[in-house]
């Protein structure tokens, strides 16, 4: 056999081995699945519009022991809002809508209190509509709007963010009226079909009037959804009434989500001007930026601009870094999670944050820093003791002890704590905690005069 042929066979064998060999992302996700009792998951990484990783893990259905695949349809919950936002911006690009349009242009017998609410207010959760739970008895978008008309505004339009209101119900009505078709058909015609998203759709789950029977359509290759209950899995259903579908309830596969995020790096659905408008945070009435853009969350991670949305709270977790042309999608079938897995995967592809070398400010009260340094490992283990806390922090301690191990329990150990901001009395302080080599978390801490912690807020940065 010729040397050339031997070399070709070697290269083919090596490429097959490299494709099958577990990488750091696989190891990270499998460890998180074991730690957080996640039966099945899938990941997509897209760079420059090209899929560079597409993998599924574990089990989509425990009763049938059906393996998860890249075509498994996971419930993406509130991740649906990204698609609604793209549909809205598509109509803006066609000149059929403007974000500045008043919602009362499209709704008959509009309440006087709604006269200043714009489509941008709706899409950014700043309308002032009263937040509240969904009502499974509302059979249609029209019924949902009638119910919303009967409730007073919770705040003035543009005054503050209020996630979970009827904003997207009103948006559904506007989109259907302008598009001349039901919301789901608009999604299929404008997004799913052009992108080849063949594993995405809704199950139309409904309850009988007696609330004793639930029916739903068949969703091909659907994953069941689970929640961990002390020592065993339970199957879990959250029913998305029809009138709320633009806000949540879409089933989609990681393959389809990779196509969607790839399209968000090109002009295939929206041009760069429309994408920029969609990812720009409007200002509230006091001049501060809203925490939501047009149907997407917007923020910073590792010093880089980030847009995305999670849902369930972490059945789906999608992040895009526009300046890096990088996207990460992680889908799971475990409800009891926080949306941190996409960040964990992104850490393998993003450069270290530029602020890692910041030395912070002089610490004039190092004893307070020492208190926090001793408490942080216990919080990550879910073992922080109440004797160190008072006020709001003490009331929230049970939640901290439950959720921080889920969110951060797999992180490396705390390597250093850097003081970033300090009040003149040293009671209100902001720290950067560095874990391992380059994972960071910002902690905003308020101390009571006696030294106990009265407020505690961790955020990604």
N, C-alpha and C positions, 0 to 999 in steps of 0.2 A: 504494500500500500504506500502511495506517495506521501511525502512529508506534508504536502499541501492538503491532502485529504485528511491526514491525521490531525492537522491543525484545525481544519473545519469541524471535524467531529468533536474535537476538544472544546472549541468555542461554543458549539451547539449545546454540548453537555453542560458547560459552565453556565451558559445563559439560562438553561432550564433550572439548574440548581439555584442560581441567583434569584430567579423569579419565585421559586418555591420557598427559599430560605426566609425565615422570619427576620424582620428588621426591627429597628428600635420602636417604630410606631406599633407594630404588632405586639411587641413585648409590653409596651406601655398600656395598650388597650386591653390586652388579655389580663394584665395585673389589675386594672381598674374593674374589669368584669368580675374577677374573682372577689375583689375587695368589697364591691358594692352589689353583689348578687344580681348581675345583669345576665339574663339568659342569652340574648342575642344582640349583635351590634353590626354596624357596617360603617365604613369610612371612605371618603373620597377626598383626594387632594388634587387641586387644579392649579396649574401655573401657566401663565401666558395663554390661557384659553385651552390648554391641553391637559388631559387627565394623566397625572403621573403616579397616582396610586388609587386603586379601587379594590377593596377587600371586604369580605364579610366574615363574621366570627359567630360561633355558638349556635344557639337553637332559636328558631322563629316560633315554634309551637311545642311546648313541653309535653303536652298530652300525646301528640303524635310523633314527638322527637324529630320534627322536621327541621333540617338545618337551615340557617339563614344564608341568603345568597345576595349578590349585588342587585338582584331583581325583586327581592322581598319588599313588599309594600308596608312600610312602617307608618304609624300615625305621627304626623309632624305637628299636630295641634296648632298653636299660635304661629308657627312658622308659615302658615297659610297667608298671613298678612303680607309677606313679601310679594307673593303673586298678585294679590289685590292691588298693591301699590304699583307694580309694573303695569297692570291693566289700566289703572288710573292714568299713569304717565303716558301710556300709549295713546289714550284718547286726548291727552293734552298735546302730544306731538302731532296728532291729526287735526288739531284746532277745534275739536268737538267740546272740550272742557278747558277751563282755566282753574288753577289752584285758588285763585282769588274769588271765584264764583261763590255767591251766597247760596247756601243750601235751599233757601226758600224759593229760588228760581225753579226748583225741580219738585217741590213737595206742595201739594194742594193743601189749603187751609193750614198754612204754616203758623205755628204759635208766634205771637209777637216777640217772645223772649228769644226766638231763634234768628231774628232778623240780621244779626251781625255774625252768625256762624258761617264760616267759609269751608270749602272742601279741604283746604289746608288744615284748618282746625280739626276737622274730622280725622284726617289721615295721621295727624301728629298727636292725637289724644288730648287736645287742648280746647275742645268745644265747650266745656262746662256742663255737658250732659251728665246726669247723675249716674255714677258707677253702680253696678248691681249685678246679681247673678242672672244667668239666662233662665228663661221660662219655657220649659218643654211644652207647655200648652199653647204657645204661640205657633200657629200653623203656617204662617207666611211672613214675608218681609213686611207686607202691609199691616198685619196684626202687630208686628214688633214696633212699627212706627206709631201706630195708634196708641200703644202702651207708653211709648216714650213721650208722646205729646201730653200725656196726662201727668207727667212728673215735672216738678219745677227744676230749673237749672241748679246744679250744685255750686257753681261759680260762674263768674263772667267769662265769656269767650276770650281765650288767650291769656287767662289769668294764671293757670297752672296745668300741669299734666295730671290726668286721671285715667289710668289704664283700666280697661274692663268696662267701659261704658258702652252706650249704644252707637258709638261713632260709626262702626263698620256696617251696622244695619242700614243706616241712612246712606252710606256710600254704596251699598249694594243696590239700593233703589235708584240712585243717580246713574250708576254704571249700566244697569239694565235699561233704564229709560233712554239714555243716550246711545247705547249699543244696539238697542232693538232686539235683544235676545236675553234669555236667562243667564245668570252669572256663570253657571257651569259651562254653558255653551261658549260664552265669551272666552273663558279660560282655555277651552279646547281649541277654539279657532285662532286665538291670538297668541297663545303661549305653548300649550302642550303639543299640538300637531306640528307647528313650525320647528320645534326643537326635538321632535321624535320622542317625547315623554310618554311612553306607552304603558307605564306602570303607575300612573297617577290618577286619582279620582276619589269620590266620596262614597260612603256606604249608605247614606240616607237612613240612618238609624232613627226609629221612632218608638214611642211608648203608646200603648193603648190608653183609652180614656181612664181605665181602672188602674193604670200604672202597674200592671202585673205582667205584661208581656212586652218584650222589645223585639222588633223585627229590623232587619237591615238587608240591603242588597249584598250580593256576593262580590267580594273584592279579590281578584285573582292574586294568589301568592301573598295574601295578607298575613302579617305577623300578629299573633296575639299580644296583648299588653299585660304586664304583670306589675305587682307591687310586693316588696318584701315585707313580711309580717313576722317580726321577731325571729322565727326560725324556719319559715317556710314561705313559698311563693303563693300568692293569690292572683287569680286572673282578675283584671280590672277593666271596667268599661266607663268611659265618660261620653255621654251622648251629646252630640252637637246638633241642636235643632236647626232645621233648614234655614231659618231666618238669620242664623249666625255663621253660615258657612264661609263667608268672606273673611271672618276673623279667626276661624279654626276648624279643624276636622278633616283636612286633606290627608289622604294616604299617598305616600310616594316612596320610590326606591332610591337607594343611594346612586344608582346609575342615572336615574332621571334628574336627581338633584345635582349631579356633576354636570349634566348638560345645561341645567338652568344657571348654575354659577359661572360656567364657561361663557354663556351668552351675556352675562353681566360684565364680562371683560371685553366685549365687542359691541358693534352696532347692529347686531342681528335682530334684536327686539327694540331696544332703545338706543338712541345715539348718545354720545358723550355728554351733550348739553342736558338732555333729559335725565340721564343717570346722575349727573352732578346736582340737578335740582332735587331729585328724589332723595339724595343723601345729604342734603343741606338742612340743618336744624333751623326751624323758624325761631324768632325771638318772642318771648313772652311779653306781656304788657309792661313788665318792669325792666325790659331790655336784656334779661338773662336768656341764654339759649335753652330751648326745650330739650328734654332728654330723648325725644323721638324726632326723627325726620319724617319723611312721607312713608309711613308704614314700616320703616326700618329703625333699629336702634343704631346710634352713632356714638363712637367714643374713641378712646386710645387704649392700645395694648402694646406693651414693650416699647413705648415711645412712638408707635406707628398708628396711623389712622385706621380705624376699624369700623365696618358696617356689618349688619347681620340681623339675626333674630333667632331666638330659641322657642321651644314650645313643649309644655307638658309636665313639669317645667324643663325637662331635658330629654324628652323622647326624641326631639330633634335639636340640633345645635349647629347653626350655620354662621361662619364668620368669613368676611372678605376683607383683604387688605389692598385697596385700590392702587396705592402707590407701588406696591410690590407685585401686583398682578397675581396674587395668591389667594386661593379660597380653600377652606376646610369645612367639610360636612361630616358630622357624626350622628348616626341614627341608632336608637336603642329601643328595646321593649321593656325597660324598667322605669316605672313612673317615679319612684322615689330617688331622684337624682337632682343635682344642680348642674346648670350648663357650664361645665368646666372642661369637658373632654375635648372640644374643638381647640381650646387654648392649649391643652396639653399636647395635642398633635402639632399645632402651629409652632410650638416651641422648637420642634426639630427642623423647621424650615426657615424661621425668621432669625435674623442676626441677633446677638445679645443686645439688650436695651442700652441706649447711649448714656443713660444716667447711672449705670452701675458703678462708675468711679466717683460719683459725687460724694463728697465727705460730709455734707450736711452742715449744720450750724453748731456752735459751741453749746454744750450741754451744761446749763447752770444748775440743774437738779438731777444729777445722775441716779439718785436713789429712786426716782420715779421710773426711770428707764430700766433699772434693775428689776423693779416689780413686774413691769410688762414682759421683760425678757424671761422671767421665771414662769409667767402665766401662759405665754403663747404655746409652748409645747403641750401643756395640759389641755388647752382648748382644742388643739388638733387631735388629741386623743379622746376628746369628749369627757375629760375628767376634771375640768376646772371646778374649784370649790366656791361656794357662795360667800364664804367669809372674806373673799377678796373684793367683793362687789357691793354696790348700793344703788338705789334708785332704779332708773330704766335698765341699766346693764344687768342688775340682779334679776329683774323681772324677765329679761330676755335670755338669761343664762341657760335655761333648759333647751331653748331653740339653738343656741350656740353649741351646746354640748352634743346636740343631735346632728346638726347639719354641717358643722365645720369638719368633723371626721369624714363625712361623705364627700364634701367638696375638696378638702386638702389633706386628708389622711395619708395619701400616697406620696406627698411631697418629701423632698430631702429635708434634713434637719436645718434649723435656723443657724445661719452662719454669722450674721451680724445684724445689728439694729442701728439705723441711722436717723437722727433727729432732723426733721426738715423744717418744722415750724413750732413756735413756742409762744405762749401768751406771757405777758409781763409777770403774772402771778404763778406761772409754770403749771397751771391747772388744765389748760387746753393745749394739747400737743398733737403733732402729726409725725408719724415715723414711716420710714421705708424698711420693711423687713426683707432681708435677702436670705433665700433658702437654697442650700447647695451652692452652685456656681453662679446661676443667673436667673433664678425664678424669684420674683418680687411680689410683694403685697403691701399696699399702703394701709396703715392703721391710724384712724383718727380717734384719739383717746381724751376723755375728760375725767380728771381726778377730783374727788371731793376734798375739801381742806384736810380731812383726817388721813388722806392717802389712799382711800378706797377708790376703785374705778366706778364712775357713775354713768358713763356713756362709752360705747365701743363700737366702731364701725370699720370693717375691713372692706377694701375695694381693690380690684385689679387696676393696674396702671400701665 
